[in-house]
Amino acid sequence: MPDRNTEEQKYRSFLEGDMESFEWLVIEYKDSLIYFISRYVKDVAAAEDLAQDAFVEVLVHKERYNFRTSFKTWLFTIGRNKAVDYIRKYNRVSLVEEYPEEASEEELLEDRVIRKEEKRELYQALKSLKEEYQQALYLIDLEEMSYSQAAEIMGKSQAQIKILIFRARKALKKVLGREGLADEE
């Protein structure tokens, strides 16, 4: 993941008309943006379209970015807004997708099966949480965003995000504890 200075340099170059810098931003963030949006809309094709719409908005309204937050935070906020609009339009409400298939071929079958089952159980546990908890955990723990970035994306204060994360982790631990997956302490 690029640092904020690299993002800022690329965006400033883009503002000056360097389309290669814009392409760099797209390549750098498109996959994580699509995944992020797909957790809202539960449809990868729709998520790809919405991510493309988000990048088009960046391209058309490039002067709106004010550099107060990271580009990724701003982009994910646009993506979240696109997803919310889509959900409102099509009345689809869900955040966590079904367990995604992954694991490379060279991994041992036994390890793949164990990891796959653990991840499936984790995704099932996440799905049992309130939507707000799912969003907060995804942004903080999976996307490794700061509390302030997550707060901006979710439209909440930093204090509210800290409370959400605390409650979400507590709820997740409770669910995983019932399923025998919680860390032994």
N, C-alpha and C positions, 0 to 999 in steps of 0.2 A: 504494500500500500504506500503510495507516495506521501511525502510529508506536505505540510501546508504551504511551505515556500515553493515547492515544485508546482503544486496546484495553482498557486497565485501567479507564478511566472507564466505558466501555460495560458491561464485565463487572460492575463494582461496582453500576451502576444495575440491571442484570439481577438481581443478587443481592437487591436491594431490591424486586424485583417488577416492574420495568419491562420488559415484553415487547417493546416497540419496540427496546430496546437489544439484546435477544437476536436479533430479526429483523435488525437491522443487522449483527450478527456473522455470521449465516447468509448474508446477501446478500454481505457482504464476502469470505467465505472459501469458499463452497460450490463455486464453479467450480474454484478451484485445488485444493481437497481432492478433488473428483471426479477431476480429471486425475491427481493424485498417486496415488490409489488405483487408477485404471485402469491405471497403469503396472505395478502388481503383478498385477492379476487379468485384464488384457487383455479386459475386457468392460465397456463403458460402462454398460450397464443395471445390472449388478451393482455397479459402482463408485458409481453414483447411490444405489442402495439402501444400500450400506455407509456412504456419506457421510451419508445421512439417519439411519442407525443411530448414527453418531458424534455427530451433533447431538442426537439423542434422549438419548444418554448424558449429554451436557453438560446438557441440560434437566433430566433426572431426578436427576442427581448433581452439581448445580452447585456444591455446597460442597466438592467434591474439588479444584477448582483452587486452587492455593496462591500464585499470583502470583510464584513464583520464576523462572519462565521466561515467555516471551511466550505469549499465548493461542494464537497460531498454532502454536507449537511443541507445546503441550499437545494441541491439536486434531489436528494431524498425527500425533502419537504415538498417539492414540486411533484415528485412521483407519488407521494402519499396523497396529495390533493387530487391527482388524477385518478388514483385508485378509489378514493372516497366518492368522487363524482361518478365513477363507473358503477360502484356498488349502489349508490342512490338511484342511478338510472335503471339498473337491472335488478335491484333489490336482492343482491347476493351478500350475505354476511358470513364471513369466515376469515380466519387469519392463517392458521397453521395448515400447510399443505399435507397431503399424505406423505408417508415416508419416501424420500427420494432414493432412487437406486444409485448406488455408488460402489466403489471398491475396484481396484485395478485387478487385471487377470493374474498377475504374478503373485498376488497374496495367497497365502495358504487358505484352503477352503474352510477349514475349521475356524481360523481367525475371522474370516469374512462373515461366516454364519453368526458367530458370537457377537461381533461388532454390529452387524445388521440388526440382530434381535435387540441389542441394548439400545440402539438408536431408534428403532421402531417403538420400543417401550417409552423412551424419552419423548418422542414426538406425540405419542398417545397421551402421556402425562401432560405435556404442554397444551394439547388440545382440550384437556379437561379444565384448564384455568380460564379465568375471565379474559376477554379479548384484550383489555387494557394491560393485563399482566403479560400476555403473550407478546404484545408489541414492545413493551418496555424491555423484557428479557432478550428479545431478538436484537434490538438496537444496541443494548449495553453489552450483552454477553457474546452474541454471535457476530455482530458487525463491529464490536469493540469501539463504539462511539463513547464520547464523554457524556456526563449527565446533562451538560448544557446543550450539547448537540441533540440528544434524545428529547430534551424538553422542548426545543424549538420545533423539531419534527412533529411531536405529538401535541403541540399547542398547550403545553403545561409549564409550570414553573420548575426550576431545578429542585426545589424542596419537594414538590409533588412527585417528581420522578424518583427521588431517593426513597420516598415512602412507598411508591409503587414497586420499586425493585426489592425493597426489604420484604414487603408483603408477598410479592410474586415468588421470591426465592423460598420464603417460608411455606407458601402453599405448594410449590413444586416439591420441596423436600418432604412434605407430608404425603403427597400423592406417591412419590417414589418410595417412601418408607413403607407404605402399604403394599407396594409391589416388590419390595425387597431390593430396590436399586440404589437407595440412598447410601452415601458414603458412611462407612463405619467411623464413629467418632469416639 
